[in-house]
């Protein structure tokens, strides 16, 4: 019997979009449950880490987006071919997560307009370009970001296009829910 999957996340791309890409690419059916913002305070304490997303697999719950993505990558044979290759994949995922959790999260959550502008300058002017430089070099060695952010990174732009045109992922992008960052 095939496993039953249910992704529980907010009505946005965010940390859940990689999981959705994996399901789209593999063609594996899953329920994409979107938690309404007004329901979150009552649900929060019942989630594995008081955060979203989480994934239910045959009644078992997995929290944390990177753990979910790594689990699915192994399950669907998308993970690195050996331990060293997997370590390199993990390093890229962790690098991107550091950027996402650090500068971007701080900028995104800031309510004060002046502080937000300053955080935005730091993140979009320094932190993100530094990360993109690293990723560009990794792609060169191995031959939901805004388009203008990637304009100076041709290999990353090309890689993003290749990923977005993969069977399943292309279909998912065409039909996914419209969110604030679509």
C-alpha positions as CSV (number, residue, x, y, z in Angstrom):
1,X,0.0,0.0,0.0
2,X,1.2,3.5,-0.8
3,X,1.9,5.9,2.0
4,X,-0.5,8.8,2.7
5,X,1.0,12.2,2.9
6,X,-0.4,15.4,4.3
7,X,1.6,18.7,4.2
8,X,0.4,21.2,6.7
9,X,1.5,24.8,6.2
10,X,0.4,28.4,6.0
11,X,-1.2,29.7,2.8
12,X,2.2,30.8,1.3
13,X,5.2,29.2,-0.4
14,X,7.8,29.7,2.2
15,X,9.4,26.7,3.9
16,X,6.8,24.4,2.4
17,X,7.5,25.0,-1.3
18,X,10.5,22.7,-1.5
19,X,8.3,19.9,-0.2
20,X,5.7,20.7,-2.7
21,X,8.3,20.7,-5.5
22,X,9.5,17.2,-4.4
23,X,5.9,15.9,-4.5
24,X,5.3,17.6,-7.9
25,X,8.6,16.3,-9.4
26,X,7.9,12.7,-8.2
27,X,4.2,12.7,-9.0
28,X,3.4,11.5,-5.5
29,X,-0.1,12.4,-4.4
30,X,-0.4,14.4,-1.1
31,X,-2.8,16.6,0.7
32,X,-1.7,20.2,0.7
33,X,-3.5,21.5,3.8
34,X,-3.3,25.3,4.3
35,X,-3.8,26.6,7.8
36,X,-5.8,29.8,8.0
37,X,-3.9,32.6,9.8
38,X,-6.8,33.1,12.3
39,X,-6.6,29.3,13.2
40,X,-2.8,29.3,13.9
41,X,-2.9,30.5,17.5
42,X,-5.1,27.5,18.5
43,X,-3.1,25.0,16.5
44,X,0.4,26.1,17.3
45,X,0.9,24.2,20.5
46,X,-0.2,20.9,18.9
47,X,2.4,21.1,16.2
48,X,5.7,19.2,16.6
49,X,7.9,22.3,17.1
50,X,5.3,24.9,17.4
51,X,5.9,25.8,13.8
52,X,4.9,25.0,10.3
53,X,5.3,23.2,8.0
54,X,5.0,19.7,9.2
55,X,4.3,16.5,7.3
56,X,2.0,13.6,8.2
57,X,3.2,10.3,6.8
58,X,0.8,7.4,7.5
59,X,-0.2,9.0,10.7
60,X,3.3,9.8,11.9
61,X,4.3,13.5,12.1
62,X,7.6,15.0,10.9
63,X,8.4,18.7,11.8
64,X,11.0,21.1,10.4
65,X,11.1,21.8,6.6
66,X,14.7,20.7,6.1
67,X,14.0,17.4,7.9
68,X,10.9,16.9,5.8
69,X,12.8,17.6,2.5
70,X,15.6,15.3,3.4
71,X,13.2,12.5,4.4
72,X,11.3,12.8,1.1
73,X,14.5,13.1,-0.9
74,X,15.8,9.8,0.6
75,X,12.4,8.1,0.2
76,X,12.0,9.1,-3.4
77,X,15.7,8.5,-4.4
78,X,16.5,12.2,-4.9
79,X,19.2,12.4,-2.2
80,X,22.9,12.4,-2.9
81,X,24.2,9.2,-4.4
82,X,26.7,8.6,-1.6
83,X,27.6,10.1,1.8
84,X,29.9,12.7,0.3
85,X,27.5,13.9,-2.3
86,X,24.7,14.0,0.3
87,X,27.0,16.1,2.6
88,X,27.5,18.6,-0.3
89,X,23.7,18.7,-0.9
90,X,23.1,19.3,2.9
91,X,25.7,22.1,2.9
92,X,23.9,23.9,0.1
93,X,20.5,23.4,1.9
94,X,22.0,24.6,5.2
95,X,23.6,27.6,3.6
96,X,20.3,28.7,2.0
97,X,18.5,28.0,5.3
98,X,21.0,30.2,7.2
99,X,20.2,33.1,4.8
100,X,16.5,32.5,5.0
101,X,16.4,32.2,8.7
102,X,18.8,35.1,9.4
103,X,18.6,38.2,7.3
104,X,15.4,37.4,5.3
105,X,13.4,36.4,8.4
106,X,14.5,39.4,10.3
107,X,13.6,41.7,7.4
108,X,10.3,40.0,6.7
109,X,9.1,40.1,10.3
110,X,10.2,43.7,11.1
111,X,7.2,46.1,11.5
112,X,9.1,49.3,12.0
113,X,9.5,50.9,8.5
114,X,12.9,52.5,9.2
115,X,14.4,49.3,10.7
116,X,12.9,47.2,7.9
117,X,14.5,49.5,5.3
118,X,17.9,49.2,7.0
119,X,17.5,45.4,7.4
120,X,16.5,45.2,3.7
121,X,19.6,47.1,2.6
122,X,21.8,44.7,4.6
123,X,20.0,41.6,3.5
124,X,19.4,42.4,-0.2
125,X,22.6,44.4,-0.6
126,X,25.1,42.2,1.3
127,X,23.9,39.0,2.9
128,X,22.0,37.6,-0.1
129,X,24.5,38.5,-2.8
130,X,27.3,36.9,-0.7
131,X,25.2,33.7,-0.5
132,X,24.4,33.8,-4.2
133,X,28.1,34.3,-5.0
134,X,28.9,31.1,-3.1
135,X,26.1,29.2,-4.9
136,X,27.1,30.5,-8.3
137,X,30.7,29.2,-7.7
138,X,29.4,25.8,-6.6
139,X,27.3,25.6,-9.8
140,X,30.3,26.7,-11.9
141,X,32.5,24.0,-10.2
142,X,29.8,21.4,-10.9
143,X,28.7,22.9,-14.1
144,X,11.7,32.0,-4.8
145,X,13.9,34.5,-5.2
146,X,12.9,37.6,-7.1
147,X,14.1,37.6,-10.7
148,X,16.1,40.9,-10.2
149,X,18.0,39.3,-7.4
150,X,19.5,36.8,-9.8
151,X,20.2,39.1,-12.6
152,X,24.0,39.1,-11.9
153,X,24.0,35.3,-11.4
154,X,23.5,33.7,-14.9
155,X,24.2,30.1,-13.7
156,X,21.8,30.4,-10.9
157,X,19.1,31.9,-13.2
158,X,19.7,29.1,-15.6
159,X,19.5,26.5,-12.8
160,X,16.3,28.0,-11.5
161,X,14.8,27.9,-15.0
162,X,15.8,24.2,-15.4
163,X,14.3,23.3,-12.0
164,X,11.1,25.2,-12.8
165,X,10.8,23.4,-16.1
166,X,11.1,19.9,-14.7
167,X,8.0,17.7,-15.3
168,X,5.8,17.9,-12.4
169,X,7.3,21.1,-11.0
170,X,6.3,23.1,-14.1
171,X,2.7,21.7,-13.7
172,X,2.7,22.6,-9.9
173,X,3.9,26.2,-10.6
174,X,1.1,26.6,-13.1
175,X,-1.6,25.5,-10.7
176,X,-0.4,26.4,-7.2
177,X,-2.3,28.7,-4.9
178,X,-1.5,32.4,-5.4
179,X,0.3,33.7,-2.4
180,X,1.9,37.0,-1.4
181,X,5.2,35.9,-3.0
182,X,3.9,34.3,-6.2
